[in-house]
């Protein structure tokens, strides 16, 4: 499980840690979903920047764990969620 330790080390460097929820399950010895929470107080803009700069890492987490649940981040509106999650804005033609 060196790869899992490496994932957790990278999360720690980003100011994030793994946590759990009652509904969480284990599949192939990995948590599903992977639940993460911030360990540092940052604005949503700072978290957005962190996620964007490390988007390849977060995409790898989704592929490895099946889903990643961001818990406790300062997302306060649907628009904020869309931006944080990388959902593209609709284009009006």
N, C-alpha and C positions, 0 to 999 in steps of 0.2 A: 504494500500500500504506500510505497514511496511517492507515487503520483498524487495520491490524496493529500499527503503531508505537504507536498510541493504546492498544491492548490491552496491549502490553508495558510501556508507561509506567504504566498503572494497576496491573499486576501488581507492578512495581517498588515503587510506593507502598505496596503491601500486604505487602512483604517476601518477594516470590516472583519467581522468574525462569524463563524458558523453558530447557529442556534437551532432549536428544535421546536416543533409544534406537535400536538397530540395526534394529528392525522397523518403524520409523516410515516413512511414505510421504508423498508430496506429491499433493494433489488440488486442482486449480484454483489452483495456486501456494500452497496453504495446507498446513501440516503436519497429518498425521492419524496418530495422535491428537496433539493439542496436549499436550506433556508439560511439567509444571511442577514445580518443587521450591522448598522454602523457602530463603531467604537469611538469615533471622533465626531464632534459637533461641527458640521459644515452646512452652508446654505445649499439649497437645491441646485443653484448654479454651479457651485463647487462640486457637488456629487455628479451632476450632469457631465461636467468636464472630466471627472475621474473615470466615469463609465465610458465616455466617448474615446478617451485616450487609450483605454484598455479594452476596447470592444472585441478584439480578437480573443483575448483571455476569457471574457464573459461568454462569447459564442462557444468557446471550447467547453466551458462549464455546462452550458445547456446541452451540448452534444453528449458529454460524459454522464451527467446526472439525470438527463431527461427533462428537467425543468429547474429553474432557479427562482425562488420566492424572495423578493426584497422586502424585508419587514423593518418597520421603524424609521424609514427614510422620510424626509420632510416633503412628501408629495401631498399637496393640499387642494388640487382641483383636477378635473378630467384633462384639461389642457396641459397641466403640469405633468400628469401621468403619461400622456401621449409623447411629450417631449423627452421625458426621462427614459421611457421604454424604447425610444427610437422610432415610434410610429410616424410615418411621413404625413405631412399636412396634405389635405386634399387640394387638388388644383382646380380652380374654377376656370372653365374655358369659355 
